[in-house]
Amino acid sequence: LAEDGAEGVADAAEAAGDGLVLGFAVASLGDANVTGLWMETPLVSTEGPGRVVGPDGRTVAVTLRPSGGAPGTGSRLSLQAMQALGIDLSALPTVTVISDA
């Protein structure tokens, strides 16, 4: 089910706490050989701390890394981040990306 846009923004702002909501991203599984909790995304231009909020509201702290892609090209989550969020590894969920820098 699609969320009401205003409700999704309000939920994202609440999840951000002291962080800055960078936006929403469709995430796929990144390189499973690269360990750790990270997300490669075009929403950042420099590496830094952040959080990702999954579709069910679960949140995981990650290192946000620039993907080098153009805005809207999608993002990649580490295997450990996908597992921490309880996301099926073949899914393409829309997640909220928050910067804690």
N, C-alpha and C positions, 0 to 999 in steps of 0.2 A: 504494500500500500504506500502510495506517495504521501509524504507529509505536507501539510499546509506550509507554504513558504515562510510565513510570519512565525509560525510555531517552530519550525526548524531553526530559524535565526535565533529565537528566544532560547531554545534549548542549547544551542551552540554557545551563546553568551553566558548562560548559567554554567556550562561545563568549563568554560575558559577560566573562570575565577579571576586571578590576577594576570593571566596570559592574554595574548592577542589572537583572536580568531583570524587565521589567514584565508580561510575559505573551505570549500568542500572539494573532495577529490575522489575520483573513481580509482580504486587501488587494486593492483594485481600482485601476485607473489613475485618478489624480487629474487635475486640470486641466492638460492638455498645454501650455497657454499660459504656465504659471507655471514658469519655469526653475529649475534647481538640484536639489540632492539633499535631499528632504524627505519626511516622512510626516505626514499628518494622522490622528490617532488619538484615541479616547476614553480611551486608557490614560494620557494626560498632561493636566494642568490648566494647565501653563505651558510656553512654548516653551523648548527646550534641546537640547543635543547628545546624540546617541545613535547607535545602530547597528541595522541590520535584518539578520537572518540568513535567507536564502532556504531553500527546501525542500532544495536540494542542498548546503547548508552555506556557500555564498558569503556574504560579509559586506560591507556598504557602510555608511560613515559618513553619517549624515543629520542634518538638523535635525528634531527631533520637535515637531510643532505640535498643540495641542488642536483636535479636530474639533468640539467642542461637542455631540457625540452622546452618547447613553447607552451605558454599557458593553455590549459585545456587538453594537453596530450596524455594525461593520466599519470599516476604515481605508482611506485612499487614499495611494498612493505616486506620487511624481513620475515622469514619463517617464524621466528620466535614472536614477533609482534602479531602476526596473523593468529598464532596459537593462543597468545595471551588475550586477544580480543574474541576468541571463540569463533573465528571466521573459517569457513571451509576453504581449503587451499586452492580450490578451482573457482571460487566465487570472485565476483568483481563488485565488491561493496562500495557504496558511497560513504566516505568517512569525513569527519570534521578534523581539520588540521589546526593546531594551536601552537603558537610560538611562546616559549617561556624565556626568551632572551631579553 
